[in-house]
Structures are given as structure tokens and as C-alpha cells.
Amino acid sequence: MLPMVELNNISLSYHSLNGETKAISNLSFQIKRGEFVCIVGPSGCGKSSILSMLAGLIEPSSGEFQIHTQAGIGYMLQKDYLLEWRTIYSNACLGLEIQNKLSPENLANVDRMLKLYGLADFKYHHPSQLSGGMRQRAALVRTLAIHPELLLLDEPFSALDYQTRLSVADEIGTIIRKEKKTAILVTHDISEAVALADRVIVLTKRPATVKSIHEINLSISDRTPMKSRECPEFKDYFNTIWKELDVHVS
């Protein structure tokens, strides 16, 4: 079976009046279908640029990537970007509206997800009436409503306070697995990466390339992000990745 995503010797440079900055160098990895992969690396190493390339917002300077999907891509950013003048329900339907796909089946699916993920009672509220965690769930429903096969998640929990972040990461990680989506999450939080991921890709400092890839195997059934943190192997993965990143920082 073809992988969902293939990156082959990707390099990326930015140009300004001060000259050229090489952000990524000969980056190669694959993402399997149905896999949840987290990308971690030093600040400024080009993690978000990888997602921007996969989303088609920027082009690599060299190398190539392929995304093997007919169902499209969903992209969640650090902010939820819910529109205040629209209700939660109409925000959730925004992608469908833009794509002219407001069919009865798709609208029924939005209703299903709002109910399943605890937002049915708030569907006619406005974003300012919801907590940060509920807003992120609404943003995820909006993303899932267009039936993407691949989700790109650019630190979607970073604006939340620590306690809310733990809860929302657990909820959204569980939702993504329940919906059987392929996901790539960029994060600077090692704990978050180990708790959520099937694999963690560690990048070097800029210009980024792959330092290591860790398969996350935890002795737990019915895995959720919160339960993952209680596993005895969790701290070993955390310490290994932290040491790899600490070497690059120092």
C-alpha cells in the first residue's frame, strides 16, 4: 500500500535583503495511512514550514513530495480562526459552504460530530461564548466536515493554558483516532508528542533534517493521550527525545 505522504530530499531556503536563510536540508520521511505522527525540533528549525509545503502554501527549493489522497487535506493552525459573527454551527459548515458541498448528508455529519463531541447544546452560540477548549473542538469539527484524509496540525493547543491544553489534546487526539484520519502534528511539547503519536520525528536545528524517528510502543490497551502519560515507557521516550533536542539547543 502506498504511504499517505512521501518527502524526498526536501530543501527550503528563504530569501530576504539580508541574504539566503536555509531552513530545511535534504529532509526525507514517509507517513503511513491512518498514522498519527508528531514532528518536534528546536525552535525555528522549520517545523511549520513543512506543513505549509504539504498544504501547498509554499514550494520547496529542491526535492519533491507526494500526497496520495483524493479526499483532500485539513489544516488546523495555532488559532481557531472561528468567525465571531457566525454561530458554532455555521462556523462548522464554513468549509462545506466554500466548497459548495452543503448536502443533507454533509450537514447531518456536522450535526453528528457536534453531538458526539459535546457541542450540540452550543451550536447556535457564538465563539466568544465558548471556552478555549470548546472553540478548538469546533475548529476540528469544521476541519473534519470536509472529509479530509490527511490532517495537518500546527501547534493547535499552544494558545491554551496548561490544564486546558492537556484536556483538549486528549479530546482531539481521541477524536482523530476515532475518525480514522492520518495526522501530522507539529509541536514543541515532547510530552504531547509522545502521548499522541504512533511515531515521533525529531529534527535537527536549522537547516532541519531528520535526526531520529521513534516508534512509540506503550504497554496499554485502548490507548488515549491521557492514559499514555501513565505508562512506564512514557518517561523513557520523553528523556530520550529531550536529550536529543538538548544537544541541538546547546
Backbone as JSON, one array per atom type, in Angstrom:
{
  "sequence": "MLPMVELNNISLSYHSLNGETKAISNLSFQIKRGEFVCIVGPSGCGKSSILSMLAGLIEPSSGEFQIHTQAGIGYMLQKDYLLEWRTIYSNACLGLEIQNKLSPENLANVDRMLKLYGLADFKYHHPSQLSGGMRQRAALVRTLAIHPELLLLDEPFSALDYQTRLSVADEIGTIIRKEKKTAILVTHDISEAVALADRVIVLTKRPATVKSIHEINLSISDRTPMKSRECPEFKDYFNTIWKELDVHVS",
  "N": [[0.84, -1.2, 0.0], [0.52, 2.23, -0.82], [2.23, 4.86, 0.9], [0.7, 7.57, 2.78], [1.93, 10.07, 2.71], [4.9, 11.25, 1.21], [8.12, 12.49, 1.52], [10.93, 13.52, -0.19], [14.18, 14.21, -0.04], [13.84, 16.99, 0.55], [14.51, 20.42, 0.41], [14.6, 23.76, 1.67], [14.8, 27.21, 1.27], [14.82, 30.56, 2.44], [14.61, 33.85, 1.16], [15.84, 37.12, 1.58], [16.47, 40.68, 1.98], [18.74, 40.58, 3.42], [20.02, 38.34, 2.6], [20.32, 34.76, 2.0], [18.52, 32.31, 3.81], [18.82, 29.12, 4.91], [16.41, 26.87, 5.59], [15.53, 24.18, 5.67], [17.04, 21.04, 5.0], [17.63, 18.54, 2.76], [15.5, 16.76, 3.57], [13.8, 13.82, 4.39], [11.11, 11.6, 4.72], [8.4, 9.29, 5.44], [4.82, 9.0, 5.76], [2.51, 6.77, 6.98], [-0.74, 5.5, 6.01], [-3.46, 6.29, 8.1], [-1.87, 6.82, 10.24], [-0.61, 8.56, 13.14], [1.52, 11.08, 13.41], [4.03, 12.92, 15.08], [5.97, 15.87, 14.86], [8.88, 17.12, 16.15], [11.31, 19.56, 17.21], [14.11, 21.88, 17.49], [13.39, 25.34, 18.3], [12.45, 27.37, 15.58], [13.37, 25.73, 13.55], [12.06, 25.02, 11.26], [9.74, 23.5, 11.37], [6.96, 24.23, 11.11], [7.07, 25.14, 8.52], [7.25, 22.82, 7.03], [4.63, 21.8, 7.16], [3.34, 23.89, 5.84], [4.37, 23.56, 3.26], [3.3, 21.01, 2.62], [0.63, 21.68, 2.61], [0.48, 23.17, 0.36], [1.05, 25.87, 0.38], [3.56, 27.0, 0.24], [6.45, 26.4, -1.83], [8.94, 23.83, -2.09], [12.51, 24.46, -2.21], [14.11, 22.6, -3.43], [14.01, 19.07, -4.23], [11.22, 16.76, -3.71], [7.76, 16.15, -2.93], [5.03, 13.92, -2.26], [1.56, 13.46, -1.97], [-0.7, 11.06, -1.38], [-3.73, 11.06, -1.84], [-7.2, 11.38, -2.48], [-9.12, 12.71, -1.19], [-8.46, 15.08, -0.05], [-7.04, 17.69, 2.14], [-6.96, 18.66, 5.54], [-6.37, 21.52, 7.55], [-5.24, 22.66, 10.57], [-4.55, 25.47, 12.49], [-2.55, 27.43, 14.87], [-4.29, 29.28, 16.04], [-7.87, 29.28, 16.39], [-9.46, 30.59, 14.54], [-12.24, 30.96, 14.31], [-15.19, 32.51, 13.14], [-16.56, 35.34, 14.51], [-19.06, 36.47, 14.0], [-20.58, 34.42, 13.11], [-22.5, 31.55, 14.02], [-21.61, 28.65, 16.05], [-22.43, 26.37, 14.7], [-22.68, 27.36, 12.02], [-20.07, 28.13, 11.62], [-18.85, 25.62, 11.72], [-19.8, 24.6, 9.37], [-18.52, 26.05, 7.44], [-16.34, 25.36, 5.68], [-17.6, 23.47, 4.05], [-19.49, 25.12, 2.9], [-17.9, 26.89, 1.41], [-16.83, 25.11, -0.42], [-19.07, 24.44, -1.76], [-20.64, 22.26, -0.88], [-22.88, 21.72, 0.7], [-24.63, 19.49, 1.31], [-27.46, 17.42, 2.28], [-26.46, 15.09, 3.51], [-23.85, 15.81, 4.3], [-24.39, 17.91, 6.05], [-25.8, 16.54, 7.99], [-23.73, 15.01, 8.96], [-22.14, 16.98, 10.17], [-23.86, 17.7, 12.26], [-23.86, 15.26, 13.61], [-21.18, 15.1, 14.51], [-20.99, 17.4, 16.12], [-22.76, 16.72, 18.15], [-21.58, 14.32, 19.08], [-19.15, 15.22, 20.05], [-19.69, 16.92, 22.13], [-20.81, 19.47, 21.62], [-23.35, 20.03, 20.81], [-25.32, 21.37, 22.3], [-24.46, 23.91, 22.08], [-24.55, 24.83, 19.53], [-25.8, 27.02, 18.38], [-24.66, 29.11, 19.65], [-22.21, 31.8, 19.84], [-18.7, 32.12, 19.0], [-17.34, 33.6, 21.07], [-18.7, 32.92, 23.32], [-17.87, 30.49, 24.13], [-15.53, 28.26, 25.76], [-11.89, 28.09, 25.51], [-11.09, 25.46, 24.92], [-13.46, 24.33, 23.92], [-13.8, 25.87, 21.67], [-11.63, 24.99, 20.13], [-12.42, 22.37, 19.66], [-14.65, 22.88, 18.08], [-13.37, 24.03, 15.89], [-12.0, 21.82, 14.99], [-14.13, 20.14, 14.22], [-15.09, 21.67, 12.09], [-12.9, 21.35, 10.37], [-12.91, 18.56, 9.96], [-15.33, 18.26, 8.72], [-15.2, 18.52, 5.96], [-14.33, 16.13, 5.1], [-11.51, 15.33, 5.02], [-8.66, 13.27, 4.28], [-6.14, 13.54, 5.27], [-4.77, 15.23, 8.02], [-3.3, 18.25, 8.95], [-1.67, 19.63, 11.61], [-0.82, 22.42, 13.22], [0.62, 23.12, 15.96], [-1.91, 23.28, 17.49], [-2.8, 23.5, 20.1], [-1.36, 25.34, 21.51], [-2.08, 27.88, 22.37], [-3.57, 27.58, 24.61], [-4.15, 27.39, 28.19], [-2.16, 25.4, 30.53], [-3.56, 23.25, 31.84], [-5.98, 23.13, 30.43], [-4.93, 22.62, 27.94], [-3.89, 20.0, 28.2], [-6.29, 18.57, 28.52], [-7.72, 19.2, 26.15], [-5.96, 18.31, 24.16], [-6.07, 15.59, 24.7], [-8.78, 15.08, 24.12], [-8.97, 15.85, 21.36], [-6.99, 14.3, 20.16], [-8.08, 11.77, 20.63], [-10.45, 12.0, 19.17], [-9.47, 12.24, 16.53], [-8.32, 9.73, 16.13], [-10.6, 8.18, 16.4], [-12.05, 8.98, 14.18], [-10.46, 7.89, 12.29], [-8.31, 9.16, 10.86], [-5.38, 10.22, 9.04], [-2.69, 11.91, 10.5], [-0.53, 14.72, 10.98], [1.24, 16.27, 13.37], [2.71, 19.21, 14.42], [4.72, 20.18, 17.07], [6.17, 21.73, 19.99], [6.22, 20.51, 22.35], [7.35, 17.87, 24.06], [6.17, 15.91, 25.71], [3.51, 16.0, 24.84], [3.85, 15.11, 22.22], [4.78, 12.42, 22.58], [2.6, 11.35, 23.93], [0.55, 11.47, 22.05], [1.39, 10.35, 19.6], [1.96, 7.83, 17.04], [4.42, 7.66, 15.9], [7.35, 9.61, 16.5], [9.01, 12.19, 14.97], [12.15, 13.52, 15.1], [13.76, 16.54, 14.58], [16.79, 18.17, 13.48], [18.58, 21.19, 14.47], [18.19, 24.28, 12.61], [19.75, 24.32, 9.38], [17.0, 22.19, 9.04], [17.04, 18.67, 9.28], [16.27, 15.14, 9.35], [16.85, 13.87, 12.5], [16.24, 11.64, 14.15], [13.87, 8.93, 14.34], [11.22, 7.85, 16.25], [9.48, 5.01, 17.13], [6.54, 4.77, 18.9], [5.73, 2.68, 21.31], [3.59, 1.55, 23.61], [2.71, -0.02, 26.69], [-0.23, -0.53, 26.83], [-3.7, -0.94, 26.49], [-6.47, 0.12, 24.43], [-5.68, 2.8, 23.88], [-5.34, 6.19, 24.86], [-4.44, 9.69, 24.7], [-4.19, 10.75, 27.35], [-4.08, 8.44, 28.98], [-1.74, 7.4, 27.97], [0.28, 8.89, 29.15], [0.54, 7.77, 31.61], [1.88, 5.42, 31.34], [4.65, 3.22, 31.98], [6.71, 3.32, 30.08], [6.61, 5.83, 29.07], [8.15, 7.94, 30.23], [10.69, 7.16, 29.48], [10.77, 7.41, 26.67], [10.31, 10.19, 26.6], [12.62, 11.21, 27.94], [14.68, 10.32, 26.24], [14.13, 11.68, 23.81], [14.2, 14.32, 24.72], [16.91, 14.6, 25.44], [18.09, 14.36, 22.94], [17.14, 16.69, 21.68], [18.13, 18.6, 23.45], [20.87, 18.46, 23.05], [21.03, 19.67, 20.53], [20.13, 22.23, 21.1], [22.08, 23.17, 22.83]],
  "CA": [[0.0, 0.0, 0.0], [1.26, 3.48, -0.86], [2.11, 5.73, 2.08], [-0.12, 8.77, 2.55], [2.81, 11.22, 2.43], [6.31, 10.96, 0.97], [9.03, 13.6, 1.3], [12.19, 13.01, -0.71], [15.28, 15.18, -0.16], [13.28, 18.33, 0.51], [15.26, 21.55, 0.96], [13.84, 25.02, 1.6], [15.55, 28.4, 1.65], [14.12, 31.83, 2.4], [15.46, 34.93, 0.66], [15.5, 38.46, 2.03], [17.5, 41.66, 1.65], [19.96, 40.22, 4.15], [20.61, 37.15, 2.02], [19.59, 33.49, 1.99], [18.47, 31.51, 5.03], [18.44, 27.75, 4.6], [15.55, 26.4, 6.68], [15.4, 22.72, 5.65], [18.08, 20.47, 4.14], [17.57, 17.1, 2.41], [14.57, 16.13, 4.51], [13.07, 12.7, 3.81], [10.39, 10.65, 5.58], [7.09, 8.87, 4.94], [3.72, 8.86, 6.72], [1.61, 5.7, 6.56], [-2.17, 5.78, 6.12], [-4.02, 6.05, 9.41], [-0.84, 7.03, 11.25], [-0.53, 9.85, 13.82], [2.94, 11.38, 13.53], [4.37, 14.23, 15.62], [7.27, 16.4, 14.49], [9.46, 18.01, 17.15], [12.63, 20.06, 16.86], [14.43, 23.16, 18.1], [12.63, 26.49, 17.82], [12.94, 27.99, 14.36], [14.05, 24.76, 12.67], [11.3, 24.8, 10.03], [8.64, 22.52, 11.56], [5.73, 24.73, 10.5], [7.29, 25.25, 7.06], [6.94, 21.51, 6.44], [3.18, 21.74, 6.98], [2.98, 24.86, 4.79], [4.66, 22.92, 1.97], [2.33, 19.95, 2.36], [-0.66, 22.32, 2.34], [0.55, 23.86, -0.92], [1.17, 27.31, 0.58], [4.89, 27.36, -0.25], [7.08, 25.33, -2.6], [10.33, 23.57, -1.69], [13.55, 24.95, -3.12], [14.52, 21.43, -4.19], [13.37, 17.84, -3.75], [9.81, 16.61, -4.07], [6.9, 15.42, -2.0], [3.79, 13.42, -2.83], [0.46, 13.15, -1.04], [-1.53, 10.1, -2.09], [-5.1, 11.11, -1.36], [-8.19, 12.03, -3.33], [-10.12, 13.34, -0.33], [-8.05, 16.41, 0.37], [-6.26, 17.94, 3.33], [-7.47, 19.61, 6.52], [-5.25, 22.25, 8.16], [-5.57, 23.39, 11.79], [-3.46, 26.35, 12.89], [-2.45, 27.69, 16.3], [-5.54, 29.94, 16.41], [-9.01, 28.55, 15.83], [-9.99, 31.38, 13.44], [-13.7, 30.94, 14.2], [-15.72, 33.83, 12.8], [-17.41, 35.71, 15.64], [-20.42, 36.81, 13.57], [-21.26, 33.18, 12.76], [-22.7, 30.61, 15.12], [-20.73, 27.49, 16.02], [-22.91, 25.51, 13.62], [-22.33, 27.92, 10.71], [-18.61, 28.02, 11.54], [-18.53, 24.22, 11.41], [-20.2, 24.35, 7.98], [-17.89, 27.04, 6.57], [-15.6, 24.71, 4.61], [-18.58, 22.89, 3.12], [-20.1, 26.23, 2.18], [-16.92, 27.38, 0.44], [-16.68, 24.09, -1.46], [-20.4, 24.18, -2.33], [-20.96, 20.88, -0.55], [-23.85, 21.72, 1.79], [-25.63, 18.46, 1.04], [-28.09, 16.9, 3.51], [-25.57, 14.1, 4.15], [-22.75, 16.51, 4.96], [-24.94, 18.65, 7.19], [-26.1, 15.54, 9.02], [-22.45, 14.63, 9.55], [-21.78, 18.06, 11.09], [-24.71, 17.53, 13.45], [-23.37, 14.08, 14.32], [-19.94, 15.41, 15.21], [-21.26, 18.36, 17.19], [-23.37, 15.96, 19.25], [-20.63, 13.34, 19.59], [-18.03, 15.88, 20.72], [-20.14, 17.77, 23.23], [-21.08, 20.84, 21.21], [-24.72, 20.14, 20.28], [-26.07, 22.37, 23.05], [-23.86, 25.23, 21.85], [-24.44, 25.01, 18.08], [-26.27, 28.35, 17.99], [-23.86, 30.11, 20.36], [-21.13, 32.39, 19.08], [-17.41, 31.68, 19.55], [-16.95, 34.27, 22.32], [-19.45, 32.31, 24.42], [-17.3, 29.17, 24.4], [-14.19, 28.18, 26.31], [-10.86, 27.83, 24.51], [-11.13, 24.07, 24.53], [-14.64, 24.1, 23.07], [-13.54, 26.51, 20.38], [-10.75, 24.12, 19.36], [-13.23, 21.24, 19.19], [-15.47, 23.39, 16.97], [-12.47, 24.19, 14.75], [-11.72, 20.47, 14.47], [-15.33, 19.69, 13.51], [-15.06, 22.39, 10.81], [-11.87, 20.73, 9.54], [-13.32, 17.2, 9.6], [-16.59, 18.28, 7.96], [-14.94, 18.42, 4.52], [-13.89, 14.75, 4.89], [-10.12, 15.16, 4.59], [-7.97, 12.05, 4.71], [-4.91, 13.96, 5.96], [-4.87, 16.42, 8.86], [-2.07, 18.95, 9.3], [-1.96, 20.3, 12.86], [0.32, 23.28, 13.56], [0.54, 23.52, 17.36], [-3.26, 23.8, 17.71], [-3.12, 23.63, 21.53], [-0.35, 26.16, 22.17], [-2.64, 29.11, 22.95], [-4.38, 27.22, 25.78], [-3.41, 27.2, 29.45], [-1.62, 24.04, 30.6], [-4.58, 22.26, 32.2], [-6.9, 23.02, 29.3], [-4.17, 22.02, 26.86], [-3.88, 18.56, 28.41], [-7.63, 18.05, 28.29], [-8.1, 19.34, 24.75], [-5.11, 17.4, 23.39], [-6.63, 14.25, 24.9], [-10.04, 15.0, 23.37], [-8.78, 15.93, 19.92], [-6.26, 13.1, 19.76], [-9.03, 10.66, 20.63], [-11.37, 12.22, 18.04], [-8.77, 11.96, 15.27], [-8.22, 8.27, 16.01], [-11.97, 7.65, 16.21], [-12.43, 9.28, 12.8], [-9.53, 7.14, 11.44], [-7.6, 10.08, 9.99], [-3.93, 10.35, 9.08], [-2.43, 13.24, 11.07], [0.82, 15.18, 11.25], [1.18, 17.34, 14.37], [3.93, 19.92, 14.79], [4.64, 20.65, 18.45], [7.43, 21.86, 20.72], [5.98, 19.84, 23.63], [7.73, 16.46, 23.92], [5.13, 15.1, 26.36], [2.37, 15.97, 23.92], [4.22, 14.26, 21.08], [4.82, 11.01, 22.98], [1.25, 10.95, 24.33], [-0.37, 11.43, 20.91], [1.9, 9.85, 18.33], [2.46, 6.49, 16.71], [5.85, 7.89, 15.71], [7.83, 10.98, 16.71], [10.15, 12.54, 14.13], [12.97, 14.55, 15.74], [14.55, 17.29, 13.62], [17.96, 18.9, 13.95], [18.44, 22.64, 14.37], [18.22, 24.79, 11.24], [18.7, 23.81, 8.48], [16.48, 20.96, 9.62], [16.95, 17.37, 8.64], [15.8, 14.15, 10.33], [17.83, 13.36, 13.45], [15.82, 10.3, 14.55], [12.43, 8.63, 14.32], [10.92, 6.95, 17.36], [8.2, 4.3, 17.18], [6.02, 4.84, 20.26], [5.04, 1.44, 21.69], [3.25, 1.65, 25.03], [2.03, -1.22, 27.22], [-1.57, -0.12, 27.23], [-4.76, -1.21, 25.51], [-7.43, 1.23, 24.32], [-4.81, 3.96, 24.14], [-5.71, 7.59, 24.72], [-3.29, 10.53, 25.09], [-4.05, 10.88, 28.8], [-3.61, 7.16, 29.5], [-0.36, 7.19, 27.53], [1.18, 9.56, 30.09], [0.66, 6.94, 32.82], [2.63, 4.21, 31.03], [6.04, 3.27, 32.45], [7.63, 3.63, 28.99], [6.44, 7.23, 28.66], [9.29, 8.77, 30.65], [11.88, 6.76, 28.72], [10.69, 8.11, 25.39], [10.47, 11.62, 26.86], [14.01, 11.5, 28.27], [15.5, 10.11, 25.04], [13.9, 12.78, 22.86], [14.66, 15.56, 25.36], [18.36, 14.63, 25.34], [18.43, 14.64, 21.55], [16.87, 18.1, 21.42], [19.0, 19.4, 24.3], [22.15, 18.51, 22.35], [20.95, 20.64, 19.45], [19.98, 23.56, 21.66], [23.34, 23.6, 23.41]],
  "C": [[0.88, 1.25, 0.0], [1.15, 4.21, 0.47], [1.22, 6.93, 1.75], [0.76, 9.94, 2.09], [4.23, 10.72, 2.23], [7.07, 12.26, 0.74], [10.4, 13.04, 0.91], [13.18, 14.15, -0.92], [14.78, 16.61, -0.32], [14.26, 19.34, 1.13], [14.44, 22.82, 0.75], [14.73, 26.15, 2.07], [14.63, 29.62, 1.53], [15.1, 32.92, 1.96], [14.93, 36.27, 1.14], [16.6, 39.41, 1.6], [18.82, 41.34, 2.33], [20.62, 38.94, 3.62], [19.72, 35.93, 2.13], [19.66, 32.81, 3.35], [17.99, 30.12, 4.67], [17.68, 27.18, 5.79], [15.53, 24.89, 6.81], [16.41, 22.16, 4.66], [17.89, 18.97, 3.97], [16.71, 16.31, 3.38], [13.79, 15.03, 3.81], [12.39, 11.89, 4.9], [9.07, 10.32, 4.91], [6.09, 8.8, 6.09], [2.76, 7.8, 6.19], [0.14, 6.13, 6.73], [-2.67, 5.4, 7.51], [-3.06, 6.32, 10.55], [-0.95, 8.44, 11.84], [0.95, 10.09, 14.09], [3.12, 12.78, 14.1], [5.78, 14.6, 15.19], [7.72, 17.38, 15.57], [10.85, 18.44, 16.69], [12.88, 21.39, 17.53], [13.59, 24.29, 17.51], [13.28, 27.08, 16.58], [13.58, 27.05, 13.37], [13.25, 24.44, 11.41], [10.16, 23.82, 10.14], [7.36, 22.98, 10.86], [5.86, 24.88, 8.98], [6.99, 23.93, 6.36], [5.44, 21.4, 6.18], [2.73, 22.71, 5.89], [3.27, 24.3, 3.4], [3.62, 21.86, 1.64], [0.95, 20.51, 2.03], [-0.67, 23.08, 1.02], [0.7, 25.36, -0.81], [2.54, 27.83, 0.14], [5.46, 26.15, -0.99], [8.5, 25.09, -2.09], [11.3, 24.15, -2.7], [14.08, 23.81, -3.98], [13.92, 20.2, -3.54], [11.91, 17.8, -4.15], [9.06, 15.9, -2.96], [5.64, 14.99, -2.74], [2.8, 13.13, -1.72], [-0.54, 12.29, -1.8], [-2.93, 10.08, -1.48], [-5.98, 11.83, -2.38], [-9.17, 12.86, -2.52], [-9.69, 14.68, 0.23], [-7.38, 16.45, 1.73], [-7.0, 18.92, 4.23], [-6.3, 20.21, 7.28], [-5.76, 23.01, 9.37], [-4.36, 24.17, 12.26], [-3.49, 26.59, 14.4], [-3.7, 28.38, 16.83], [-6.71, 29.2, 15.76], [-9.64, 29.27, 14.64], [-11.49, 31.16, 13.21], [-14.19, 32.36, 13.97], [-16.78, 34.22, 13.82], [-18.85, 35.99, 15.22], [-21.22, 35.58, 13.12], [-21.43, 32.32, 13.99], [-21.7, 29.46, 15.01], [-21.14, 26.55, 14.88], [-22.5, 26.06, 12.26], [-20.81, 27.98, 10.53], [-18.21, 26.61, 11.12], [-18.84, 23.89, 9.96], [-19.45, 25.21, 6.97], [-17.14, 26.39, 5.41], [-16.52, 24.09, 3.57], [-19.23, 23.97, 2.27], [-19.17, 26.74, 1.08], [-16.78, 26.41, -0.72], [-18.01, 23.74, -2.13], [-20.83, 22.73, -2.12], [-21.94, 20.79, 0.63], [-24.99, 20.75, 1.5], [-26.28, 18.02, 2.35], [-27.2, 15.91, 4.25], [-24.44, 14.78, 4.91], [-23.23, 17.31, 6.16], [-25.31, 17.71, 8.34], [-24.82, 15.08, 9.71], [-21.94, 15.7, 10.51], [-22.57, 17.95, 12.39], [-24.23, 16.34, 14.28], [-22.13, 14.4, 15.13], [-20.15, 16.41, 16.33], [-21.87, 17.66, 18.41], [-22.35, 15.04, 19.9], [-19.54, 14.0, 20.42], [-18.45, 17.01, 21.64], [-20.46, 19.21, 22.88], [-22.52, 21.06, 20.75], [-25.51, 21.22, 20.99], [-25.57, 23.78, 22.8], [-23.82, 25.58, 20.36], [-24.91, 26.39, 17.62], [-25.68, 29.45, 18.86], [-22.82, 30.69, 19.4], [-19.8, 32.06, 19.75], [-17.03, 32.31, 20.88], [-17.67, 33.69, 23.54], [-18.89, 30.95, 24.82], [-15.91, 29.29, 25.03], [-13.19, 27.91, 25.2], [-10.87, 26.41, 24.01], [-12.31, 23.76, 23.62], [-14.45, 24.73, 21.7], [-12.64, 25.63, 19.51], [-11.5, 22.89, 18.86], [-14.09, 21.67, 18.0], [-14.61, 23.55, 15.71], [-12.13, 22.83, 14.14], [-12.92, 19.93, 13.7], [-15.39, 20.37, 12.14], [-14.06, 21.74, 9.85], [-12.31, 19.35, 9.06], [-14.55, 17.19, 8.7], [-16.37, 18.12, 6.46], [-14.36, 17.05, 4.14], [-12.45, 14.65, 4.37], [-9.58, 13.8, 5.03], [-6.75, 12.38, 5.55], [-5.17, 15.23, 6.74], [-3.48, 16.95, 9.16], [-2.37, 19.85, 10.51], [-0.74, 21.09, 13.3], [0.14, 23.86, 14.95], [-0.86, 24.06, 17.73], [-3.63, 23.98, 19.17], [-2.26, 24.67, 22.23], [-0.91, 27.42, 22.82], [-3.44, 28.85, 24.23], [-3.51, 27.15, 27.03], [-3.12, 25.71, 29.63], [-2.7, 22.99, 30.87], [-5.55, 22.03, 31.05], [-6.22, 22.32, 28.13], [-4.14, 20.5, 26.98], [-5.22, 17.94, 28.05], [-8.0, 18.07, 26.81], [-7.26, 18.43, 23.86], [-5.63, 15.97, 23.5], [-7.9, 14.07, 24.07], [-9.8, 14.93, 21.87], [-7.98, 14.75, 19.39], [-7.17, 11.89, 19.67], [-10.0, 10.77, 19.45], [-10.72, 11.83, 16.72], [-8.63, 10.45, 15.06], [-9.59, 7.65, 15.75], [-12.42, 7.85, 14.75], [-11.49, 8.62, 11.78], [-8.83, 8.02, 10.41], [-6.09, 9.89, 10.11], [-3.62, 11.76, 9.55], [-0.94, 13.47, 11.24], [0.7, 16.39, 12.18], [2.57, 17.91, 14.58], [3.75, 20.46, 16.2], [6.04, 20.84, 19.01], [7.37, 21.13, 22.05], [6.26, 18.34, 23.47], [6.69, 15.54, 24.54], [3.92, 14.92, 25.46], [2.64, 15.03, 22.77], [4.17, 12.79, 21.45], [3.42, 10.51, 23.32], [0.35, 10.71, 23.12], [0.08, 10.5, 19.78], [2.07, 8.35, 18.27], [3.96, 6.54, 16.49], [6.16, 9.36, 15.97], [9.06, 11.18, 15.84], [10.87, 13.71, 14.79], [13.83, 15.21, 14.67], [15.76, 17.93, 14.29], [17.65, 20.39, 13.94], [18.57, 23.05, 12.9], [19.62, 24.75, 10.65], [18.29, 22.39, 8.89], [16.63, 19.77, 8.69], [16.54, 16.38, 9.71], [16.97, 13.68, 11.19], [17.51, 11.91, 13.83], [14.32, 10.17, 14.39], [12.17, 7.56, 15.37], [9.54, 6.33, 17.19], [7.74, 4.29, 18.64], [5.18, 3.6, 20.54], [4.84, 1.44, 23.2], [2.44, 0.43, 25.47], [0.66, -0.84, 27.76], [-2.54, -0.48, 26.11], [-5.73, -0.03, 25.51], [-6.73, 2.55, 24.62], [-5.52, 5.28, 23.93], [-4.5, 8.43, 25.12], [-3.09, 10.62, 26.6], [-3.55, 9.59, 29.43], [-2.16, 6.9, 29.13], [0.64, 7.78, 28.53], [1.41, 8.73, 31.35], [1.5, 5.69, 32.58], [4.07, 4.32, 31.52], [7.04, 3.63, 31.35], [7.64, 5.12, 28.63], [7.67, 8.06, 29.0], [10.56, 8.42, 29.9], [11.91, 7.43, 27.35], [10.94, 9.61, 25.58], [11.94, 11.96, 27.07], [14.92, 11.36, 27.05], [15.37, 11.28, 24.07], [14.4, 14.1, 23.43], [16.18, 15.69, 25.23], [18.81, 14.92, 23.92], [18.24, 16.11, 21.22], [17.81, 18.99, 22.21], [20.4, 19.52, 23.69], [22.14, 19.59, 21.27], [20.86, 22.06, 19.98], [21.32, 24.08, 22.17], [24.45, 23.7, 22.37]]
}
